[in-house]
Amino acid sequence: MFCKNILHSPVSQPRAIARMRMTLLSFGLFDEIITGLPVVGLPLLRDHLGLSYEQIGLLFAVGGCSAMVLEPIINVLSDHDSKRWWILGGLFCLILSFVMAASTSSYSILLLVFALYYPAIGTAVGLAEATLIDADPASSVATMTRWTMLASIGDILAPLLVTGLVSLHQGWSSLCWLAACLWIGLCLLTAVQPFPRQVAEESEPTLAGATTEQVSEKSRANTWRTLSQAVRNPRLLRWGLLALIPTMVDEVLLGFVALYLHDILHASESTIGLLLAGTLLSSLLGLALLDRLSWLRWVAHQSPHRLLAGMAVAVLAGMFLLLTTHVIWQAGLALGVVGLGSAGWYPIAQAQTYAQLPGRSSLVRAITGLGAPFDTALPAIVGFLSARFGLLAGLTLLGCAPLLMLLALIGYVPTLQKQETSLE
């Protein structure tokens, strides 16, 4: 099964297509805004229920484990038909989880909320991204760039929303009700959108007289066969690894950089805020350049490995300056270089990961979800190194991200080049 290009689906009106794409793209923005609310508002949650640090950590651990178990299953199951109902179901669970979080004063129920919330966000937001990719595979780099750009804007807006609520003397419950209302609005907007239909592959026509159950059984068998082949696809695994490495230069890096600037370089709180804001703005600039410059988009589509290698070298230089300087303005310059150079890592690598199984983005997400334990354990590993050997050791581990990117690209041969070699 695969999802035909939306331009050839029954929903062919340009305005309807544009509305659907804008709605699904907004999931990246809403995701980072709303998921950032409980993270930035952790002090409000602690004061609301009187939680200890261990209890707060357990909430996120339970949520992460729940997502690691359920998301791959949901991704595989959603490959059979339209992702519309899976997305709406995920949105409903998100609304329910925030309503429960706003209404409860029980820690046990809050654990259940986080166990529901994490796989729900992966289902709704992840499958919205997958639907966009399947609808127009040829524009996957542009789609992922705009998705990441909107997500970066959401990262900036989340703390501002929490600050606004606190200034109005609102607490944890108000924060959760706001999040629930935002998800309700997105759910209603999504429900009226015309989704592209999931159709059977032309290469495997259905036999005349076959029942719906037989077609469904054949579809499931095809899904598991494709999944079995995909986990042995070295190109897919390589690009999946390359899409995982950017987590090392994301929120985890910013968090430990803030500690490094404060504890080692003795920067003031206001200076740290300005430097981190500059890093986020440099990332947005990098994404904007990738989205607006046609020649850069062409390189990202035709020679993504070369562009990623060039970006990795720039980030490596920025990391080296960050880890060796003791001058605050030079640290700010280094962070700007790191933000600008690493901005395109994820959208380019993720687009290429999807390209390895065109029209089967759910299966791609199921396979790349195998890297979730690394994503979950990374903050703990960096924290352990920082506690035992100092902050510089933890940052050095994160600073190895561009080296890992370059190592993962060694021996990569583009598809066209491989075809030319075989012809010779």
BAZALUM-729027 format. One record per residue (C-alpha): x, y, z. Coordinates in steps of 0.001 Angstrom, whole numbers, plus 500000, padded with zeros to 6 digits. Last residue first. Layout:
<pts>
XYZ
...
</pts>
This chain:
<pts>
529676500040483531
525940499782484109
526476498779487743
528666501815488355
526057504136486852
523384502662489130
525580503100492198
526221506715491268
522513507348490944
521827505851494387
524448507942496153
527382506024497690
528105506453501401
531457504983502398
531974507393505284
528764509316506017
528299507770509472
531830508848510412
531110512457509398
527931512595511481
529681510941514419
532388513619514228
529691516325514085
528057514873517245
531328514592519211
530534517910520894
527829516158522901
530514513982524491
532740517027524966
529879518806526706
529704516055529311
533466516118529833
533515519931530121
530833519767532801
533124517834535125
534453514279535395
531989512410537632
528997514756537688
529417515871534080
529835512283532885
526685511211534749
524696514186533446
525757513454529870
524638509840530272
521346510851531926
520586513380529187
521339510758526486
519198507938527936
515887508943526339
517313509742522902
519388506568522963
516328504523523982
514349506105521100
516696504738518416
514365501839517633
511808504489516719
513688504798513421
512145501466512430
508556502318513353
508923505762511804
510038504202508519
507079501826508680
504719504766509066
506460506572506197
505600503840503726
504867505966500642
508473505920499507
510640503594501616
514230504928501384
512896508456500828
511628508621504434
515199508338505692
516314510949503160
513749513397504527
514893512615508071
518528513315507196
517782516634505490
515281517856508108
517525516759511018
520876518174509936
519616521484508560
519940523500511768
523350522011512641
525477524676510946
523508527728512074
523138526555515677
526770525452515966
528033528689514391
525862530764516726
527048528738519722
530661529421518741
529993533154518449
528400533146521896
531389531259523319
533636533875521688
531622536602523403
532045534857526755
535807534436526617
537148531244528178
537503529419524872
538413525776524339
535098523924524423
533114526536522492
535839527018519867
536046523275519201
532259523020519037
532079525805516452
534756524160514291
532923520831514505
529674522570513582
531270523926510393
532702520486509533
529291518902510147
527602521399507811
529994520477505020
529396516775505625
525635517292505653
525821519146502338
527940516401500804
525626513636502036
522519515474500808
523771515546497212
520718515851494936
517987516951497352
520050519012499786
522037520419496853
518813521510495134
517478523016498357
520693525035498664
520364526218495056
516753527279495682
517582529396498722
514353529920500685
513930526762502788
517589526031503522
518185529719504268
515173529800506601
516406526675508395
519821528224508978
518258531481510164
516024529578512597
519105527852513980
520832531228514358
517772532509516229
517906529574518641
521606530197519324
520991533920519822
518300533100522377
520818530892524162
523362533714524229
520800536287525403
519536534066528198
523077533307529330
523857537020529432
520746537706531521
521645534945533972
525187536278534358
528198534493532879
530649532802535236
532583531041532413
532668527727534286
529493527609536393
527150529908534468
528290529350530884
528692525617531508
525252525331533125
523651527067530132
525698524854527817
524277521842529668
520713522852528892
521459523992525344
523167520690524523
520250518630525845
517748520797523967
519278519979520551
522875519307519535
522954515624520568
519423515098519197
520956515818515769
522531512298515804
519208510479515354
518542511541511739
522034510314510758
521282506971512400
518039506665510434
519968507614507299
522363504718507861
519580502298508792
517650503129505622
520758502749503490
521677499459505163
518254497862504486
517997494852506807
515310496423508987
513502497360505778
513178493807504476
511314492643507580
509157495776507498
508263495163503845
507242491584504618
505270492739507668
503403495317505595
502768492920502691
501281490354505082
499058493035506568
497839494107503123
497143490519502102
495057490067505247
493132493264504506
492483492174500915
491295488771502140
489041490367504762
487550492740502167
486698489768499988
488486488886496752
486156488492493791
488695489672491250
492220489512492599
493636492768493958
496447494280491941
499985494132493359
502129496545491344
499335499098491441
499783499333495186
496577499479497135
495200502839498155
495362505088501182
493222508154500591
494549511685500859
492996513532503825
490246516106503353
490389518417506407
487300518812508602
488660516752511509
492003518574511476
490519521949512440
488440520370515191
491492518540516534
493656521678516349
491111523640518402
490761520827520918
494578520594521219
494774524321522031
491961524001524572
493698521083526303
496966523051526508
495164526029528069
493439523722530548
496822522220531460
498411525619532140
495381526728534134
495736523628536316
499459524236536879
499083527801538143
497804531235537142
498910534474538819
498520536534535592
502321536932535462
502533533150535765
500317532752532696
502438535161530650
505688533474531696
504250530099530698
503246531471527304
506685533062526782
508409529792527719
506391527963525010
506863530585522260
510586529994521649
510341526232521279
507261526739519090
509347528829516693
511780525916516488
508894523557515703
507790525859512890
511290525713511417
511457521940511827
508220521472509875
509356523962507236
512604522060506740
510835518677506822
508451519751504056
511218521273501921
513291518094502232
510269515862501535
509206517720498391
509397514714496040
507514512559498551
504336514673498284
501363513136500112
503547510504501775
505678513187503433
502696515189504679
501021512047506010
504195511068507870
504371514451509582
500766514113510708
501613510544511764
504347511789514079
502243514572515579
499180512514516447
500866509200517242
503974510518518980
501890512922521046
499577510070522044
502509507790522909
503748510404525438
500400511509526868
498970508144527899
501861507090530167
502102510726531328
498439510711532359
498757507323534077
501605508702536191
499422511719536984
496693509334538138
499129507816540619
500274511274541771
496741512235542737
495607515874542732
493716515515539487
491708517957537401
494323519699535255
496237516480534559
493005514683533651
492026517432531204
495589517357529823
495464513588529248
491989513685527688
492981516353525161
496092514370524233
494052511165523946
491631512921521575
494559514218519504
495960510691519184
492575509413518063
492356512202515492
495779511255514147
494929507540514049
491627508338512388
493269510296509570
496179507935509002
494426506313506071
494912502552505815
497274499674506518
500383501630507549
498656502770510747
499239499341512301
503014499609511890
503154503109513373
500896502112516260
503139499178517147
506282501339516936
504605503976519166
503431501633521929
506604500298523572
508947503289523248
506075505673524020
505240503921527288
508910503888528280
509209507644527679
506061508428529646
507129506271532591
510584507903532618
509059511396532387
506847510819535418
509663509029537282
511876512119537026
509185514242538672
508784511687541471
512527511591542067
512743515392542173
510048515420544870
506451516415544241
504359518811546335
501289518404544128
500727521975542902
504194523254543897
505932520574541848
503556521095538932
504187524859538943
507956524283539135
507604521946536106
506043524725534008
508840524822531422
508390521085530877
504590521122531191
504311523955528625
507003522731526220
504798519898525013
502223522530524094
504461524909522151
506676522225520593
503762520119519379
501634523081518317
504372524264515923
505047520807514485
501303520159514194
500995523388512182
502403521543509174
499321519292509192
496958522258509102
498961524111506463
499096520996504278
495346520416504590
494543524038503843
496823524057500785
495280520875499413
491762522224499921
492727525460498195
494337523653495264
491279521465494630
492432517927493855
490941515945496714
490167512846494665
493882512073494786
496329512878491989
497674516097493530
497787514289496858
500531512035495624
499324508546496219
499663506992499668
501098503535499484
500000500000500000
</pts>
